[in-house]
Amino acid sequence: MKKQNILIILAIFLVLILIGYLVYIKQNSIDIITKDTTTTTKLTTTTNLVTTTTTIATSTTTINKNQFCELENCHGLDIKCGPNPPSMCTMEYAMGDRCLQYAKCDIQNGKCQQILNPQFLECKACIQICINTDGNDGVNKFECESKCK
């Protein structure tokens, strides 16, 4: 009889812990509302008589709770900000990956979005010049990219 009472008490205790945990998760969950809004910024760079206009489109995500906002992509120059950063990135390398060190995401006006900064914009413009100048020549393109800062 004592074993049955102990098991019943233990079962009730576990159910109460589970209910408490579910209530905690419900109160601290992240509510995400995604909007299809896009902010476009143009940067014009003149280097050695070559004028390049770089268009930067940034997506925004409205976050209601816990305001978690980080870079969501591992490669390339099309920055995506939101609440789901990658847990791991592949070892591949894409043009412009070196610029990601300057990419920043943060909450502005209640929206998770890219924070445009001069280092990222300058690096992206340089990479775009390499892509436009060297086209399909991968070796020259990556050599050119290595000079971008």
BANU-798636 format. One line per 3 residues: for each residue z, x negated, y negated of N, C-alpha, C, CB. Coordinates in Angstrom, 3 decimals. Last residue first. Glycine has a CB too. Layout:
BEGIN
Z/X/Y/Z/X/Y/Z/X/Y/Z/X/Y; ...
This chain:
BEGIN
-48.060/-38.210/-45.208/-46.587/-38.267/-45.232/-46.017/-36.976/-45.724/-46.093/-39.412/-46.106; -50.821/-39.521/-43.437/-50.220/-38.418/-44.199/-48.698/-38.504/-44.096/-50.730/-37.033/-43.680; -51.771/-41.376/-41.697/-51.496/-41.837/-43.069/-50.866/-40.751/-43.935/-52.782/-42.321/-43.724
-52.359/-40.024/-39.411/-51.227/-40.959/-39.355/-50.853/-41.495/-40.734/-51.556/-42.122/-38.429; -54.702/-38.676/-40.005/-53.431/-37.944/-40.047/-52.231/-38.883/-40.070/-53.325/-37.007/-38.850; -56.573/-40.671/-39.496/-56.401/-40.186/-40.862/-55.035/-39.501/-40.994/-57.550/-39.207/-41.249
-56.281/-40.720/-36.738/-56.018/-41.935/-37.524/-55.769/-41.567/-38.982/-57.204/-42.932/-37.416; -57.083/-38.165/-36.072/-55.690/-38.531/-35.846/-55.319/-39.819/-36.585/-55.426/-38.692/-34.352; -59.803/-38.371/-36.869/-58.956/-37.310/-37.398/-57.477/-37.689/-37.252/-59.248/-35.975/-36.676
-60.809/-40.455/-35.334/-60.718/-40.611/-36.790/-59.777/-39.585/-37.409/-62.103/-40.488/-37.422; -60.527/-39.179/-32.788/-59.908/-40.471/-33.068/-59.728/-40.661/-34.571/-60.754/-41.616/-32.481; -62.054/-36.750/-32.969/-60.609/-36.746/-32.739/-59.917/-38.036/-33.105/-60.336/-36.448/-31.323
-64.382/-35.463/-34.726/-64.076/-36.824/-34.300/-62.561/-36.973/-34.177/-64.661/-37.872/-35.299; -64.981/-33.023/-35.817/-64.722/-33.067/-34.377/-64.397/-34.462/-33.856/-65.908/-32.531/-33.637; -63.881/-33.707/-39.038/-64.406/-32.672/-38.144/-63.995/-32.811/-36.703/-65.868/-32.664/-38.211
-63.150/-35.382/-41.084/-63.491/-35.988/-39.798/-63.936/-34.979/-38.743/-62.316/-36.754/-39.280; -62.733/-33.664/-43.311/-63.532/-34.879/-43.431/-64.034/-35.367/-42.080/-62.725/-35.970/-44.101; -61.093/-31.564/-42.466/-62.372/-31.270/-43.124/-63.296/-32.478/-43.149/-62.131/-30.785/-44.543
-58.913/-32.987/-41.405/-59.664/-32.052/-40.556/-61.043/-31.793/-41.152/-58.891/-30.717/-40.389; -58.050/-34.387/-43.671/-58.452/-35.109/-42.450/-59.311/-34.217/-41.557/-57.207/-35.599/-41.669; -57.371/-32.249/-45.339/-58.439/-33.166/-45.749/-58.957/-33.924/-44.533/-57.935/-34.158/-46.834
-55.232/-31.235/-43.876/-56.428/-30.408/-44.045/-57.617/-31.257/-44.484/-56.169/-29.290/-45.067; -53.379/-33.272/-44.206/-53.902/-32.989/-42.861/-55.199/-32.182/-42.964/-52.847/-32.216/-42.010; -52.897/-32.971/-46.957/-53.456/-34.225/-46.448/-54.082/-34.005/-45.068/-52.360/-35.320/-46.375
-51.738/-30.437/-47.004/-52.994/-30.663/-47.731/-53.673/-31.930/-47.224/-52.737/-30.766/-49.256; -49.403/-30.946/-45.537/-50.395/-30.002/-45.020/-51.749/-30.206/-45.699/-49.914/-28.556/-45.222; -48.077/-32.722/-47.271/-48.447/-33.153/-45.920/-49.547/-32.249/-45.364/-47.211/-33.140/-44.982
-47.701/-31.063/-49.506/-48.472/-32.303/-49.631/-48.963/-32.783/-48.266/-47.622/-33.396/-50.301; -46.086/-29.040/-48.390/-47.374/-28.698/-48.990/-48.270/-29.932/-49.105/-47.166/-28.063/-50.372; -43.821/-30.494/-47.578/-44.640/-29.784/-46.595/-46.027/-29.504/-47.153/-43.964/-28.470/-46.175
-42.920/-31.485/-50.076/-43.253/-32.401/-48.981/-44.154/-31.723/-47.956/-41.975/-32.913/-48.301; -42.426/-29.156/-51.681/-43.509/-30.085/-52.014/-43.894/-31.008/-50.861/-43.113/-30.916/-53.199; -41.943/-26.103/-49.807/-41.418/-27.273/-50.497/-42.544/-28.284/-50.684/-40.232/-27.900/-49.712
-41.257/-22.791/-49.166/-42.316/-23.738/-49.512/-41.703/-24.892/-50.285/-43.443/-23.052/-50.342; -39.691/-21.490/-46.578/-39.362/-21.998/-47.905/-40.407/-23.070/-48.216/-37.874/-22.574/-47.977; -40.692/-18.671/-44.756/-40.823/-20.100/-44.987/-40.447/-20.425/-46.427/-42.257/-20.574/-44.677
-38.189/-16.123/-44.136/-39.507/-16.609/-44.499/-39.499/-18.114/-44.717/-40.004/-15.902/-45.746; -36.539/-13.200/-43.722/-36.656/-14.526/-43.130/-38.072/-15.013/-43.413/-36.344/-14.508/-41.579; -35.176/-11.374/-46.410/-36.272/-11.600/-45.472/-36.255/-13.037/-44.984/-37.625/-11.273/-46.124
-33.391/-10.964/-48.469/-33.180/-10.222/-47.230/-34.253/-10.426/-46.185/-33.078/-8.788/-47.530; -34.242/-12.829/-50.362/-34.368/-11.395/-50.649/-34.272/-10.566/-49.375/-35.696/-11.105/-51.359; -34.548/-15.119/-47.841/-34.741/-14.914/-49.269/-35.014/-13.440/-49.491/-35.902/-15.796/-49.827
-33.403/-17.236/-45.385/-33.366/-15.845/-45.842/-33.535/-15.842/-47.359/-32.024/-15.135/-45.420; -35.681/-19.804/-44.249/-34.391/-19.326/-44.737/-34.531/-17.863/-45.149/-33.885/-20.194/-45.930; -37.206/-22.747/-43.002/-37.129/-21.288/-43.014/-35.746/-20.896/-43.517/-37.409/-20.684/-41.590
-39.336/-25.508/-43.587/-38.007/-24.913/-43.657/-38.129/-23.395/-43.678/-37.240/-25.417/-44.903; -41.017/-28.451/-42.763/-41.051/-26.983/-42.781/-39.629/-26.440/-42.721/-41.896/-26.429/-41.597; -40.912/-31.136/-42.375/-40.667/-30.659/-43.726/-40.628/-29.134/-43.824/-41.722/-31.197/-44.648
-41.597/-31.514/-39.771/-40.286/-32.013/-40.189/-39.920/-31.525/-41.587/-40.265/-33.538/-40.149; -44.217/-30.708/-39.603/-43.182/-29.728/-39.260/-41.781/-30.198/-39.640/-43.228/-29.428/-37.775; -45.977/-32.753/-39.969/-45.532/-32.025/-41.166/-44.391/-31.049/-40.865/-46.705/-31.265/-41.778
-46.690/-33.597/-37.465/-45.837/-34.491/-38.252/-45.295/-33.787/-39.498/-46.616/-35.750/-38.656; -48.469/-31.689/-36.607/-47.098/-31.640/-36.090/-46.154/-32.516/-36.907/-47.070/-32.077/-34.628; -51.096/-31.954/-37.428/-50.136/-31.391/-38.368/-48.708/-31.336/-37.866/-50.557/-30.038/-38.735
-52.626/-31.410/-34.375/-52.800/-31.867/-35.758/-51.770/-31.166/-36.648/-54.258/-31.585/-36.266; -50.257/-31.603/-31.684/-51.350/-30.930/-32.391/-51.437/-31.498/-33.806/-51.135/-29.375/-32.424; -49.282/-32.698/-28.533/-49.271/-32.973/-29.969/-50.479/-32.293/-30.590/-49.280/-34.510/-30.259
-47.085/-31.737/-25.829/-48.402/-31.872/-26.448/-48.248/-32.142/-27.938/-49.254/-30.604/-26.213; -44.669/-31.197/-24.704/-44.882/-32.573/-25.149/-46.258/-32.773/-25.784/-44.716/-33.525/-23.980; -43.232/-28.087/-25.866/-44.030/-28.891/-24.944/-44.244/-30.275/-25.539/-45.388/-28.207/-24.643
-39.799/-27.306/-26.621/-41.203/-27.432/-26.996/-41.923/-28.292/-25.967/-41.348/-28.038/-28.416; -37.244/-24.885/-26.152/-37.830/-26.165/-25.788/-39.302/-26.153/-26.199/-37.670/-26.446/-24.256; -36.497/-22.627/-27.390/-35.427/-23.392/-26.757/-35.933/-24.769/-26.355/-34.874/-22.645/-25.531
-37.684/-21.691/-30.621/-37.966/-22.074/-29.233/-36.797/-22.866/-28.653/-39.270/-22.905/-29.148; -35.942/-19.067/-32.399/-36.465/-20.440/-32.321/-36.723/-20.816/-30.865/-35.476/-21.448/-32.973; -36.005/-16.153/-33.466/-36.189/-16.642/-32.099/-36.752/-18.060/-32.054/-37.106/-15.708/-31.338
-35.979/-14.987/-35.982/-34.695/-15.163/-35.300/-34.807/-15.773/-33.900/-34.005/-13.841/-35.201; -38.390/-16.814/-38.026/-37.772/-15.625/-37.462/-36.504/-15.957/-36.713/-38.736/-14.917/-36.549; -41.542/-18.052/-39.104/-40.087/-18.031/-39.225/-39.552/-16.738/-38.629/-39.648/-18.176/-40.705
-44.228/-20.077/-38.579/-43.689/-18.762/-38.236/-42.170/-18.865/-38.280/-44.191/-18.277/-36.821; -46.923/-21.805/-39.982/-45.474/-21.691/-39.829/-45.078/-20.247/-39.567/-44.755/-22.220/-41.076; -49.421/-23.478/-38.958/-49.210/-22.064/-39.261/-47.741/-21.750/-38.953/-50.193/-21.133/-38.428
-49.724/-26.053/-38.069/-49.342/-25.862/-39.465/-49.177/-24.401/-39.867/-50.359/-26.498/-40.348; -48.499/-27.297/-34.862/-49.468/-26.788/-35.827/-48.876/-26.528/-37.194/-50.079/-25.534/-35.313; -45.691/-26.353/-32.810/-46.903/-27.127/-33.080/-47.748/-26.467/-34.153/-47.722/-27.299/-31.807
-43.544/-24.687/-32.468/-43.355/-26.119/-32.204/-44.532/-26.963/-32.675/-43.134/-26.346/-30.725; -42.142/-21.901/-34.277/-43.245/-22.590/-33.596/-42.972/-24.086/-33.492/-44.571/-22.347/-34.337; -40.008/-20.854/-35.677/-40.266/-20.338/-34.333/-41.396/-21.052/-33.608/-40.580/-18.883/-34.409
-37.357/-21.834/-37.715/-38.746/-22.094/-37.376/-38.979/-21.667/-35.921/-39.104/-23.603/-37.589; -34.959/-19.168/-38.348/-35.357/-20.543/-38.054/-36.852/-20.618/-37.781/-34.569/-21.090/-36.854; -32.294/-17.206/-39.065/-33.674/-17.446/-39.489/-34.020/-18.909/-39.267/-33.878/-17.056/-40.977
-30.053/-14.663/-38.947/-30.465/-15.847/-38.205/-31.940/-16.079/-38.464/-30.181/-15.694/-36.682; -28.097/-12.579/-39.911/-29.041/-13.343/-40.700/-29.388/-14.701/-40.080/-28.489/-13.544/-42.074; -26.289/-10.703/-38.999/-26.132/-12.085/-38.549/-27.136/-13.039/-39.183/-26.261/-12.149/-37.056
-28.567/-8.027/-39.645/-27.252/-8.539/-39.279/-27.356/-9.969/-38.815/-26.615/-7.679/-38.195; -31.265/-7.653/-40.587/-30.158/-6.882/-41.124/-28.793/-7.481/-40.841/-30.206/-5.509/-40.583; -34.189/-9.152/-41.649/-33.068/-9.260/-40.717/-31.871/-8.566/-41.338/-32.740/-10.751/-40.381
-37.629/-9.065/-41.748/-36.409/-8.563/-42.354/-35.315/-8.567/-41.309/-36.613/-7.147/-42.940; -39.849/-11.696/-41.881/-39.141/-10.808/-40.980/-37.871/-10.361/-41.686/-38.826/-11.502/-39.614; -43.079/-12.759/-42.896/-41.672/-12.518/-43.179/-41.112/-11.541/-42.169/-41.479/-11.990/-44.608
-45.420/-15.443/-42.777/-44.993/-14.121/-42.348/-43.510/-13.979/-42.647/-45.287/-13.892/-40.836; -47.566/-17.016/-45.007/-46.258/-17.004/-44.370/-45.907/-15.584/-43.977/-45.180/-17.596/-45.302; -50.298/-19.031/-45.425/-49.870/-17.646/-45.196/-48.538/-17.700/-44.476/-50.936/-16.829/-44.367
-51.730/-21.120/-47.577/-50.581/-21.044/-46.689/-50.163/-19.585/-46.595/-49.405/-21.943/-47.192; -54.623/-22.870/-48.105/-54.002/-21.554/-48.168/-52.894/-21.498/-47.131/-55.045/-20.420/-47.936; -55.687/-25.500/-49.988/-54.992/-25.151/-48.759/-54.331/-23.801/-48.963/-53.947/-26.239/-48.361
-58.516/-26.902/-51.191/-57.591/-25.801/-51.421/-56.999/-25.410/-50.078/-58.299/-24.584/-52.108; -59.427/-30.070/-52.262/-59.177/-29.205/-51.113/-58.207/-28.124/-51.525/-58.628/-30.009/-49.906; -61.696/-32.221/-53.590/-60.749/-31.164/-53.911/-60.635/-30.239/-52.710/-61.184/-30.381/-55.183
-62.165/-35.573/-53.865/-62.339/-34.461/-52.936/-61.288/-33.424/-53.285/-62.219/-34.926/-51.432; -61.679/-37.812/-55.394/-62.754/-36.924/-55.818/-63.076/-35.815/-54.825/-63.979/-37.720/-56.067; -59.288/-38.756/-54.136/-60.537/-39.506/-54.094/-61.749/-38.609/-54.352/-60.683/-40.200/-52.747
-57.959/-35.607/-54.099/-57.760/-36.954/-53.592/-59.119/-37.618/-53.479/-57.020/-36.947/-52.221; -56.350/-32.840/-55.240/-57.523/-33.663/-55.501/-57.202/-35.079/-55.061/-57.936/-33.618/-57.010; -55.376/-29.718/-54.036/-55.088/-31.148/-54.076/-56.389/-31.893/-54.327/-54.413/-31.629/-52.754
-53.941/-26.633/-54.460/-55.164/-27.400/-54.666/-54.786/-28.863/-54.844/-55.968/-26.873/-55.897; -52.646/-24.079/-52.621/-52.348/-25.395/-53.154/-53.659/-26.136/-53.283/-51.339/-26.172/-52.252; -51.613/-20.749/-52.562/-52.730/-21.691/-52.561/-52.288/-22.977/-53.236/-53.974/-21.092/-53.274
-49.989/-18.480/-50.466/-49.851/-19.460/-51.535/-51.019/-20.416/-51.444/-48.494/-20.219/-51.447; -49.251/-15.250/-49.513/-50.258/-16.309/-49.491/-50.067/-17.187/-50.715/-51.699/-15.719/-49.449; -47.319/-13.396/-47.367/-47.348/-14.031/-48.673/-48.348/-15.167/-48.584/-45.925/-14.539/-49.113
-47.485/-10.386/-45.678/-47.903/-11.782/-45.702/-47.940/-12.263/-47.139/-49.283/-11.965/-45.026; -45.968/-8.031/-43.573/-46.223/-8.499/-44.929/-46.567/-9.976/-44.865/-44.997/-8.247/-45.859; -45.361/-6.219/-41.462/-46.603/-6.981/-41.500/-46.930/-7.377/-42.936/-47.760/-6.168/-40.887
-41.986/-6.532/-40.449/-42.990/-5.929/-41.316/-44.220/-6.806/-41.288/-42.462/-5.749/-42.769; -39.431/-5.823/-38.221/-40.561/-6.693/-38.545/-41.555/-5.916/-39.385/-41.238/-7.242/-37.259; -36.109/-5.844/-38.090/-37.193/-4.962/-38.496/-38.328/-5.881/-38.921/-36.760/-3.964/-39.659
-33.424/-6.227/-35.957/-34.591/-6.860/-36.562/-35.630/-5.796/-36.876/-35.182/-7.948/-35.630; -30.075/-6.697/-35.617/-31.083/-5.656/-35.799/-32.251/-6.288/-36.539/-30.508/-4.412/-36.584; -28.032/-8.235/-33.380/-28.967/-8.500/-34.466/-29.992/-7.367/-34.487/-29.664/-9.900/-34.296
-24.643/-7.167/-32.710/-26.046/-7.367/-32.340/-26.891/-7.589/-33.583/-26.579/-6.161/-31.541; -21.965/-6.646/-32.925/-22.463/-7.933/-33.420/-23.911/-8.192/-33.055/-21.614/-9.047/-32.886; -21.402/-4.197/-31.772/-21.033/-4.412/-33.173/-21.647/-5.672/-33.741/-19.535/-4.476/-33.314
-22.306/-4.575/-29.132/-22.905/-3.524/-29.960/-22.628/-3.771/-31.440/-22.368/-2.143/-29.547; -20.534/-6.574/-28.259/-21.970/-6.856/-28.357/-22.643/-5.841/-29.271/-22.630/-6.838/-26.958; -18.079/-5.098/-28.301/-18.259/-6.301/-29.119/-19.741/-6.614/-29.325/-17.556/-7.499/-28.467
-18.621/-3.150/-26.377/-18.358/-2.736/-27.759/-18.565/-3.920/-28.699/-16.916/-2.170/-27.905; -18.864/-4.808/-24.122/-20.008/-4.006/-24.559/-19.835/-3.531/-26.001/-20.198/-2.802/-23.630; -16.229/-5.827/-23.989/-17.357/-6.729/-24.188/-18.586/-5.960/-24.703/-17.694/-7.461/-22.871
-14.782/-3.493/-23.452/-14.515/-4.257/-24.663/-15.673/-5.188/-24.995/-13.227/-5.056/-24.511; -15.847/-2.856/-20.927/-16.020/-1.923/-22.051/-15.805/-2.659/-23.372/-15.032/-0.721/-21.931; -14.955/-5.093/-19.461/-16.382/-4.818/-19.597/-16.656/-3.894/-20.773/-16.930/-4.205/-18.315
-12.173/-4.728/-19.619/-12.777/-5.938/-20.180/-14.270/-5.710/-20.417/-12.555/-7.152/-19.238; -11.951/-2.301/-18.224/-11.551/-2.365/-19.632/-12.144/-3.606/-20.315/-10.009/-2.376/-19.750; -12.789/-3.125/-15.690/-13.559/-2.096/-16.399/-13.225/-2.133/-17.887/-13.270/-0.687/-15.814
-10.716/-4.918/-15.056/-12.083/-5.403/-15.188/-12.972/-4.413/-15.942/-12.668/-5.683/-13.816; -8.544/-3.099/-14.931/-8.522/-4.205/-15.883/-9.940/-4.735/-16.129/-7.607/-5.338/-15.370; -9.307/-1.529/-12.741/-9.147/-0.906/-14.064/-9.199/-1.978/-15.149/-7.808/-0.113/-14.149
-9.217/-3.505/-10.734/-10.478/-2.812/-11.047/-10.422/-2.171/-12.428/-10.782/-1.739/-9.984; -6.471/-4.157/-10.774/-7.468/-5.177/-11.077/-8.804/-4.543/-11.464/-7.654/-6.111/-9.877; -5.421/-1.712/-9.943/-5.062/-2.247/-11.261/-6.078/-3.297/-11.694/-3.637/-2.855/-11.240
-6.553/-1.615/-7.369/-6.836/-0.549/-8.340/-6.547/-1.049/-9.753/-5.993/0.724/-8.030; -5.414/-3.883/-6.181/-6.862/-3.787/-6.332/-7.249/-2.725/-7.352/-7.510/-3.478/-4.991; -2.695/-3.146/-6.252/-3.141/-4.340/-6.986/-4.646/-4.287/-7.211/-2.759/-5.632/-6.220
-2.752/-0.917/-4.582/-2.322/-0.767/-5.975/-2.801/-1.956/-6.817/-0.780/-0.638/-6.056; -3.536/-2.121/-2.169/-4.378/-1.094/-2.783/-4.026/-0.917/-4.258/-4.226/0.244/-2.037; -1.358/-3.797/-1.673/-2.681/-4.390/-1.896/-3.611/-3.389/-2.565/-3.292/-4.873/-0.568
0.695/-1.948/-1.242/0.757/-2.811/-2.409/-0.601/-3.445/-2.721/1.802/-3.893/-2.197; 0.000/-0.812/1.192/0.000/0.000/0.000/0.000/-0.859/-1.261/1.193/0.925/0.005
